[in-house]
Amino acid sequence: MTRGQTATNKLWLVVLQTTTMMPAVAEDEQSSPEESASSAGSKEDEMNNKHVLRQAQLARELQQLNEMLADKQQLAGQMMRSDEQLASVKLQYEVSTKHTPSNSSIGPLIDVITRYLWKTTSRKVV
């Protein structure tokens, strides 16, 4: 991990901690001149807090999108492997049908074997 990535990870950790432990900011209707100066700082803090919250929300959404993308990529990979396996089976089938005799030449043989089997099994059953 690079130094920039480490710093970014630490920043996000602070953002996430801030979002879970941030106190509510209350504003008073009446303020003195001294309080107005601190109020400006308070508003700036409030804006910073809102920004941090928004960044944390966007980070969560990005993480969810990345997880969904990974799931879809995995599914696409499985589908591609299935298509490749199906193509392989289809090719094997086509090769095997080319090397077997046609049905017209073995049809009569199958009929003879079937009749013989019927005769032998019907004798045993009776």
Secondary structure, DSSP 4 states (H G I P E B T S, - for coil): --HHHHHHHHHHHHHHHHHHHPPPP---SS--HHHHHHHHHHHHHHHHHHHHHHHHHHHHHHHHHHHHHHHHHHHHHHHHHHHHHHHHHHHHHHHHHHHSPPHHHHHHHHHHHHHHHHHHHHHHH-
